[in-house]
Amino acid sequence: MIPLPGKPAATTPPSSPAPVARNTEIATAAWEVPLEPIGQPVVADGVALVYAKTATGVNAHAFSVADGKQLWTQPVHPGYEAPSVPLEPVITRTASGRSTAIFLQAATAPAGLESDEAWWTAPVAFDLSTGKELYRGQPEVVSTRPFACDGLLDLCFVAYDQESQSIEHWVDIDSGEETGGADVNPLTGVFRPIGKELYSVVEDGVEKLAHVSFGEVLWEVETEKIFGKGASADFGGRFIYSEKLDLFVGSMWINPTNVSPDKFAEQTFTMNLRETAKTVGFRASSGRVLWTADGSTLDCSQTMGTEATTLEDGDSFPLRCEFTEGHIEFPSGKYRSAKSKLVGYYPLTGDVSWETEPVDVGWSTRELIPTAGHGDHAIAGVPRSQNLLDTRTGKFRGTSFEDVFICLEQAMYPMPPGGPYKDVSGSGSFWAFPCMKSGSAVPALTYGALMDVSTADQDTAVISFEGKVAGYKLLKDFV
């Protein structure tokens, strides 16, 4: 049964926030490996897979969760999504139950097709435990990194065909069999996934959003009919899918001017921040818009988990940020007199459950510190400091200066040589550091803070820091 829009009783928050009751016992790393990670690891079957910087690019490293011993390493090519989509490890499980790392590697272009405006890459798959190569695709101009295919097959990717149109491929890693074209994704034009089962499609100069599930296009709707004039996935967007609620919640940046984005750096002008972003809740099954919130974005909450929220089975509210005033200046791209507030909202209506007082936002200040967690708390801004916020109530929670949390900082990596991007850094995800509720760094993690890490396996939490990857044996009380 599809739930009706409204405020379900299950989302009613408690009358007062519960104490955090963080464990303050200092955790000592069981092992550490010196690396320059560009994001957090992914773990499966006792193996941690992490990406790290090299002098000229990125390598994948697989470590034993038990002792930190390196099992194998391979070079990784970020592909065309390098500047805009964080490069993160992907593990898929084959039909035979084998955990497999999938990514792109550099490949040689066919004779006569070399170009410094294109990267030729091949999708590859390696056994997670042994590093044995299981699959290597043909060299292609691949437009998306490999991803898992709706639980049907092991490896998907989108590439350009000879007419520069998109074609999706599905690969069965165990057999090496590959299928592509309209049989697996009947979308036409140039398309790419931008969320779970959600694609951006551009054809004849018009962008649409499309919901594609198990090789079937459920609907296509023009992007501007959902987000308004000037909205485009090319400007950046973030989307959350809730199967439980039959709901997509997404935010997009909007260009309300007649100035082409490639001309922004050539002109001096300002845009009202209330007009540059919008968050929309819409039915996953039909694309029907349920609610909109002008001047708001999900970008600020990209590190927030959803397990403890009403998008899944919890009672905490998901978060969005809303600009209340200010402008963005071009060509610098900097904010001027910008203020933003944090909002906890009902997913099916967009209605505000609680909101914080607006704070100044800019290069050095922000309304939300990126933090590891499951969605039940956040380190949020107040006018003169940061504090721990209960996302069920919007009230600040009782904590002491002995409590330790995990804060995250953006990681970048060097682009591989050649290709379409010059003098641009690639976007990693995040490395971590132990912090207080103020967001200030502290010397060491605690066992309580490690409860927020999703990369735990075999009673061990694996986490990336600046300059190293470490494994922590968890106390039995926290396993």
C-alpha positions as CSV (number, residue, x, y, z in Angstrom):
1,M,0.0,0.0,0.0
2,I,1.4,3.4,-0.9
3,P,1.3,5.8,2.1
4,L,-0.7,8.9,1.7
5,P,0.9,12.3,2.1
6,G,0.7,13.6,5.6
7,K,2.3,13.4,9.0
8,P,2.3,9.8,10.2
9,A,2.0,9.2,13.9
10,A,5.2,7.2,13.8
11,T,7.2,10.4,13.0
12,T,6.1,12.3,16.1
13,P,9.3,13.1,18.0
14,P,9.7,12.5,21.8
15,S,8.9,15.5,24.0
16,S,12.6,15.9,25.0
17,P,15.8,14.7,23.5
18,A,17.4,11.6,25.0
19,P,21.0,12.1,26.3
20,V,23.7,10.9,23.9
21,A,25.5,8.8,26.6
22,R,28.6,8.5,24.5
23,N,31.3,6.1,25.7
24,T,34.5,8.1,26.5
25,E,37.0,5.3,26.6
26,I,39.8,6.0,24.2
27,A,40.2,3.5,21.4
28,T,43.6,2.3,20.3
29,A,44.1,1.3,16.7
30,A,44.8,-2.4,16.2
31,W,46.6,-1.6,13.0
32,E,47.5,1.4,10.8
33,V,48.6,1.6,7.2
34,P,50.3,4.8,5.8
35,L,48.4,6.0,2.7
36,E,46.8,9.1,1.3
37,P,43.1,8.0,1.2
38,I,40.6,10.0,-0.8
39,G,37.6,8.6,1.0
40,Q,36.3,6.0,3.4
41,P,36.7,2.3,2.8
42,V,34.1,-0.2,1.9
43,V,34.2,-3.6,3.7
44,A,32.9,-7.0,2.8
45,D,33.9,-10.6,3.7
46,G,36.8,-9.5,6.0
47,V,38.3,-7.2,3.3
48,A,38.5,-3.4,3.3
49,L,38.7,-1.7,-0.1
50,V,40.0,1.9,-0.1
51,Y,41.1,4.4,-2.8
52,A,44.3,6.4,-2.2
53,K,46.2,9.1,-4.1
54,T,49.4,8.4,-6.0
55,A,51.7,10.9,-7.7
56,T,49.7,10.8,-10.9
57,G,46.2,9.4,-10.0
58,V,44.5,6.9,-7.8
59,N,45.1,3.3,-6.7
60,A,42.7,0.7,-5.1
61,H,44.1,-1.0,-2.1
62,A,42.5,-4.1,-0.5
63,F,43.4,-4.8,3.2
64,S,42.6,-7.6,5.6
65,V,40.2,-6.2,8.2
66,A,41.8,-8.5,10.8
67,D,45.4,-7.3,10.6
68,G,45.7,-4.5,8.0
69,K,47.8,-6.7,5.7
70,Q,47.6,-5.5,2.1
71,L,46.1,-8.2,-0.2
72,W,46.4,-6.4,-3.5
73,T,46.4,-3.1,-5.3
74,Q,45.4,-1.9,-8.8
75,P,45.3,1.5,-10.6
76,V,41.9,3.2,-10.9
77,H,40.8,5.6,-13.6
78,P,38.2,8.1,-12.4
79,G,36.6,8.6,-15.8
80,Y,34.4,11.4,-17.0
81,E,32.6,11.8,-13.7
82,A,35.9,12.8,-12.0
83,P,35.2,16.5,-11.2
84,S,31.6,16.2,-10.2
85,V,30.9,12.8,-8.7
86,P,33.0,11.7,-5.6
87,L,35.2,8.7,-6.5
88,E,34.3,5.9,-4.0
89,P,35.0,2.2,-4.0
90,V,32.3,-0.1,-5.3
91,I,31.8,-3.8,-4.3
92,T,29.3,-6.0,-5.9
93,R,28.4,-9.7,-5.2
94,T,28.2,-12.1,-8.1
95,A,25.5,-14.8,-8.6
96,S,28.0,-17.4,-7.2
97,G,28.4,-15.2,-4.0
98,R,31.8,-13.8,-4.8
99,S,32.5,-10.3,-3.6
100,T,34.1,-8.3,-6.4
101,A,35.6,-4.8,-6.7
102,I,34.5,-3.0,-9.9
103,F,36.0,0.2,-11.4
104,L,37.6,1.7,-14.5
105,Q,41.2,1.4,-15.7
106,A,43.0,3.3,-18.5
107,A,42.8,1.7,-21.9
108,T,44.3,2.3,-25.3
109,A,42.1,3.9,-27.9
110,P,41.5,1.9,-31.2
111,A,43.8,3.0,-34.0
112,G,42.7,6.3,-35.5
113,L,40.4,7.3,-32.6
114,E,43.0,8.8,-30.3
115,S,42.0,12.2,-28.9
116,D,43.2,14.4,-26.1
117,E,39.5,15.3,-25.6
118,A,38.4,11.8,-24.6
119,W,39.5,9.2,-22.1
120,W,39.4,5.6,-23.2
121,T,38.8,3.2,-20.3
122,A,37.8,-0.3,-19.7
123,P,35.5,-1.6,-16.9
124,V,37.2,-4.2,-14.8
125,A,36.3,-6.6,-12.0
126,F,38.7,-8.1,-9.4
127,D,38.1,-10.8,-6.8
128,L,38.0,-8.8,-3.5
129,S,39.9,-11.4,-1.5
130,T,42.6,-12.4,-3.9
131,G,42.9,-9.6,-6.4
132,K,42.4,-12.1,-9.3
133,E,41.1,-10.4,-12.5
134,L,37.6,-11.7,-13.2
135,Y,36.5,-9.5,-16.1
136,R,37.9,-6.9,-18.4
137,G,35.7,-5.0,-20.9
138,Q,36.7,-3.6,-24.2
139,P,38.2,-0.1,-24.4
140,E,35.3,2.4,-24.7
141,V,34.5,6.1,-24.0
142,V,32.8,5.2,-20.7
143,S,30.7,8.0,-19.3
144,T,29.9,6.6,-15.9
145,R,31.8,4.5,-13.4
146,P,30.7,0.9,-13.0
147,F,27.8,0.4,-10.6
148,A,25.6,-2.6,-9.5
149,C,22.6,-3.4,-11.7
150,D,19.4,-3.3,-9.6
151,G,20.3,-6.6,-8.0
152,L,20.0,-8.3,-11.4
153,L,23.6,-8.5,-12.6
154,D,26.9,-7.6,-11.2
155,L,28.3,-4.7,-13.2
156,C,26.7,-1.8,-15.1
157,F,28.2,1.1,-17.0
158,V,27.1,3.7,-19.5
159,A,29.3,4.5,-22.6
160,Y,28.9,6.5,-25.8
161,D,28.2,4.8,-29.0
162,Q,29.5,5.8,-32.5
163,E,26.8,8.6,-32.7
164,S,27.8,10.0,-29.3
165,Q,24.5,8.7,-27.8
166,S,24.4,6.7,-24.5
167,I,24.2,3.0,-24.2
168,E,24.0,1.0,-21.0
169,H,25.8,-2.3,-20.5
170,W,25.1,-5.1,-18.1
171,V,27.8,-7.7,-17.3
172,D,27.5,-11.1,-15.6
173,I,31.0,-11.3,-14.1
174,D,30.8,-15.1,-13.4
175,S,30.2,-15.9,-17.1
176,G,31.7,-12.8,-18.7
177,E,28.4,-12.4,-20.7
178,E,27.6,-8.8,-21.6
179,T,24.3,-7.3,-22.7
180,G,23.6,-3.8,-23.8
181,G,21.2,-1.4,-25.5
182,A,17.5,-1.1,-25.3
183,D,17.1,-4.6,-23.8
184,V,18.6,-3.3,-20.5
185,N,17.8,0.4,-20.7
186,P,15.5,1.7,-23.4
187,L,16.3,5.4,-22.7
188,T,17.5,7.3,-25.8
189,G,19.7,10.4,-26.0
190,V,22.5,11.1,-23.6
191,F,21.8,9.7,-20.1
192,R,23.4,8.9,-16.8
193,P,22.3,7.7,-13.4
194,I,22.1,10.5,-10.7
195,G,20.5,8.5,-7.9
196,K,19.1,5.0,-7.2
197,E,17.0,4.1,-10.3
198,L,17.0,7.8,-11.3
199,Y,18.5,9.0,-14.6
200,S,19.2,12.4,-16.2
201,V,18.4,12.2,-19.9
202,V,19.2,14.9,-22.5
203,E,17.7,14.6,-26.0
204,D,17.1,17.4,-28.5
205,G,18.3,20.0,-26.0
206,V,15.7,19.0,-23.4
207,E,16.6,17.4,-20.1
208,K,14.3,14.9,-18.4
209,L,14.4,12.9,-15.2
210,A,13.6,9.2,-15.7
211,H,12.8,6.4,-13.3
212,V,14.3,3.1,-14.6
213,S,13.8,-0.1,-12.7
214,F,14.9,-3.6,-13.8
215,G,15.4,-2.4,-17.4
216,E,11.9,-0.8,-17.6
217,V,11.4,3.0,-17.9
218,L,8.6,3.7,-15.4
219,W,8.3,7.4,-16.4
220,E,10.1,10.4,-17.9
221,V,9.3,14.0,-16.9
222,E,11.1,17.2,-18.0
223,T,13.4,18.4,-15.3
224,E,12.0,21.9,-15.3
225,K,8.5,20.6,-14.7
226,I,9.7,19.2,-11.4
227,F,12.3,21.7,-10.3
228,G,11.3,24.9,-12.3
229,K,12.9,26.9,-15.1
230,G,16.7,26.9,-15.1
231,A,17.1,23.6,-13.2
232,S,19.6,21.1,-14.6
233,A,21.4,18.1,-13.3
234,D,24.5,19.6,-15.0
235,F,24.6,22.3,-12.2
236,G,24.7,19.6,-9.6
237,G,22.0,17.8,-7.6
238,R,21.5,15.2,-4.8
239,F,18.7,12.6,-4.6
240,I,17.5,10.3,-1.9
241,Y,15.2,7.3,-2.7
242,S,12.9,5.9,-0.1
243,E,11.3,2.6,-1.2
244,K,9.3,2.5,2.0
245,L,7.6,5.8,1.2
246,D,7.6,5.5,-2.7
247,L,9.5,8.7,-2.7
248,F,12.3,10.6,-4.2
249,V,13.6,13.7,-2.4
250,G,16.0,15.7,-4.5
251,S,17.6,19.1,-4.7
252,M,19.0,20.9,-7.7
253,W,20.9,24.1,-8.3
254,I,19.1,26.5,-10.6
255,N,20.2,29.1,-13.0
256,P,17.5,31.8,-13.1
257,T,19.4,34.0,-15.6
258,N,19.7,33.9,-19.3
259,V,23.5,33.7,-18.9
260,S,25.0,30.4,-20.1
261,P,27.0,28.7,-17.3
262,D,30.1,28.6,-19.5
263,K,30.0,32.4,-19.6
264,F,29.7,32.9,-15.8
265,A,33.5,33.4,-15.5
266,E,33.4,36.2,-18.2
267,Q,30.8,38.4,-16.5
268,T,30.1,40.2,-13.2
269,F,26.7,39.7,-11.7
270,T,24.9,38.4,-8.6
271,M,22.1,35.9,-8.0
272,N,19.7,35.8,-5.1
273,L,20.4,32.6,-3.2
274,R,16.7,32.0,-2.6
275,E,16.4,31.6,-6.4
276,T,19.4,29.3,-6.9
277,A,18.3,26.0,-5.3
278,K,15.2,24.0,-4.8
279,T,14.3,20.8,-3.0
280,V,11.4,18.7,-4.2
281,G,9.7,15.6,-3.0
282,F,8.1,13.5,-5.8
283,R,6.5,10.1,-6.2
284,A,9.0,7.4,-7.2
285,S,6.2,5.5,-9.0
286,S,4.9,8.4,-11.1
287,G,7.1,11.5,-10.8
288,R,4.2,13.4,-9.4
289,V,5.4,16.4,-7.4
290,L,4.3,16.3,-3.7
291,W,6.0,19.4,-2.4
292,T,8.7,22.0,-3.1
293,A,11.0,24.1,-0.8
294,D,12.5,27.1,-2.5
295,G,16.1,28.2,-1.7
296,S,16.9,24.8,-0.2
297,T,19.5,22.1,-0.8
298,L,20.4,18.6,0.4
299,D,24.1,19.2,-0.4
300,C,24.9,20.3,3.1
301,S,23.6,16.9,4.5
302,Q,25.3,14.7,2.0
303,T,27.2,12.8,4.7
304,M,24.1,12.2,6.8
305,G,22.9,8.6,6.9
306,T,19.1,7.8,6.6
307,E,18.9,4.6,8.6
308,A,17.6,6.4,11.7
309,T,15.2,8.7,9.9
310,T,11.6,8.4,8.8
311,L,12.9,7.8,5.2
312,E,13.7,4.3,6.5
313,D,12.6,2.8,9.9
314,G,13.7,5.4,12.4
315,D,12.0,8.4,14.0
316,S,14.5,11.1,13.2
317,F,13.8,13.7,10.6
318,P,15.8,14.0,7.4
319,L,17.6,17.3,6.9
320,R,17.8,20.1,4.3
321,C,19.4,23.5,4.4
322,E,17.5,26.7,3.4
323,F,19.0,30.0,2.4
324,T,17.1,32.8,4.2
325,E,19.0,35.7,2.6
326,G,22.1,36.6,0.6
327,H,23.6,36.4,-2.9
328,I,26.2,34.5,-4.8
329,E,28.6,36.6,-6.8
330,F,30.2,35.8,-10.2
331,P,32.8,35.3,-11.5
332,S,34.2,34.5,-8.0
333,G,31.3,32.2,-7.1
334,K,31.5,33.5,-3.5
335,Y,28.6,34.1,-1.1
336,R,27.7,37.6,0.0
337,S,25.7,38.3,3.2
338,A,24.4,34.7,3.1
339,K,22.5,33.1,5.9
340,S,21.1,29.6,6.0
341,K,19.1,27.5,8.5
342,L,18.9,23.7,9.1
343,V,15.4,22.2,8.7
344,G,14.1,18.9,9.8
345,Y,11.1,18.0,7.5
346,Y,8.3,15.4,7.0
347,P,9.4,13.5,3.9
348,L,5.9,13.1,2.4
349,T,4.8,16.7,2.8
350,G,8.0,18.7,3.1
351,D,6.4,20.4,6.1
352,V,8.9,21.7,8.7
353,S,9.0,19.8,11.9
354,W,11.8,22.0,13.4
355,E,14.3,24.6,12.2
356,T,17.4,26.2,13.6
357,E,18.2,29.9,13.8
358,P,19.9,31.1,10.5
359,V,23.6,31.3,10.6
360,D,26.2,33.0,8.4
361,V,27.5,30.7,5.7
362,G,30.5,31.1,3.5
363,W,33.9,29.6,2.9
364,S,34.9,29.3,6.6
365,T,31.5,28.9,8.2
366,R,28.6,26.5,7.6
367,E,25.4,25.4,9.1
368,L,26.3,21.7,9.3
369,I,29.7,20.0,9.8
370,P,30.0,16.8,7.7
371,T,29.8,14.0,10.2
372,A,29.6,10.3,10.2
373,G,26.3,9.0,11.6
374,H,23.0,7.3,11.0
375,G,20.8,10.4,10.9
376,D,19.9,10.6,14.6
377,H,22.2,13.5,15.4
378,A,24.2,16.2,13.6
379,I,26.8,18.8,14.5
380,A,25.0,21.9,13.6
381,G,25.7,25.7,13.6
382,V,24.5,28.2,16.1
383,P,25.3,31.9,15.9
384,R,28.7,31.6,17.8
385,S,29.5,27.9,17.9
386,Q,28.7,24.4,16.9
387,N,26.7,21.9,19.0
388,L,25.2,18.5,18.8
389,L,21.6,18.5,17.5
390,D,19.0,15.9,18.1
391,T,17.4,15.4,14.6
392,R,14.1,14.1,16.1
393,T,13.4,17.4,17.9
394,G,15.7,20.0,16.6
395,K,17.0,20.6,20.1
396,F,20.6,20.6,21.2
397,R,21.5,17.4,23.0
398,G,23.2,17.0,26.4
399,T,26.9,16.4,25.8
400,S,30.2,17.1,27.6
401,F,33.6,18.0,26.3
402,E,34.7,14.5,26.8
403,D,32.4,13.2,24.1
404,V,34.1,12.5,20.8
405,F,32.5,12.3,17.4
406,I,33.7,11.7,13.9
407,C,34.0,14.7,11.6
408,L,34.7,14.5,7.9
409,E,36.8,16.6,5.5
410,Q,36.7,16.7,1.7
411,A,39.4,14.8,-0.1
412,M,40.8,15.5,-3.6
413,Y,43.0,13.7,-6.0
414,P,45.1,14.5,-9.1
415,M,43.6,13.9,-12.5
416,P,45.2,11.3,-14.8
417,P,47.1,12.9,-17.7
418,G,45.4,13.8,-20.9
419,G,41.6,13.8,-21.4
420,P,39.1,16.6,-21.2
421,Y,39.9,18.2,-17.9
422,K,42.8,20.6,-17.5
423,D,44.0,22.1,-14.2
424,V,41.1,20.5,-12.3
425,S,41.3,18.3,-9.2
426,G,39.2,15.2,-8.9
427,S,36.5,15.0,-6.2
428,G,37.1,12.3,-3.6
429,S,34.7,11.6,-0.8
430,F,35.9,12.3,2.8
431,W,38.6,11.4,5.3
432,A,37.8,11.5,9.0
433,F,39.2,13.0,12.2
434,P,38.0,12.7,15.8
435,C,36.3,15.9,17.0
436,M,34.3,17.5,19.8
437,K,30.7,18.7,19.4
438,S,32.3,22.1,18.4
439,G,33.8,20.4,15.3
440,S,37.3,21.0,16.7
441,A,39.8,18.2,16.3
442,V,40.9,16.1,19.3
443,P,43.8,13.6,19.6
444,A,41.9,10.3,19.6
445,L,38.7,8.4,18.9
446,T,36.6,6.7,21.5
447,Y,34.7,3.4,21.2
448,G,31.5,5.4,21.4
449,A,32.4,7.4,18.3
450,L,33.2,4.3,16.4
451,M,29.6,3.3,16.7
452,D,29.0,5.9,13.9
453,V,31.2,4.1,11.5
454,S,29.4,2.0,8.9
455,T,32.5,0.1,7.8
456,A,32.6,-2.4,10.6
457,D,33.3,-6.1,10.0
458,Q,34.6,-9.0,12.1
459,D,34.3,-6.9,15.3
460,T,36.6,-4.3,13.7
461,A,35.9,-0.8,12.4
462,V,38.0,0.4,9.5
463,I,38.3,4.2,8.9
464,S,40.4,6.6,6.7
465,F,42.2,9.5,8.1
466,E,44.5,12.1,6.5
467,G,47.7,10.0,5.8
468,K,46.5,6.6,7.0
469,V,43.9,3.9,7.2
470,A,43.3,2.3,10.5
471,G,41.4,-0.6,12.0
472,Y,40.0,-0.6,15.6
473,K,38.9,-3.7,17.4
474,L,35.5,-2.9,18.9
475,L,34.5,-3.7,22.4
476,K,31.8,-6.4,22.6
477,D,29.3,-3.9,24.0
478,F,29.4,-2.1,20.7
479,V,29.4,-5.0,18.3
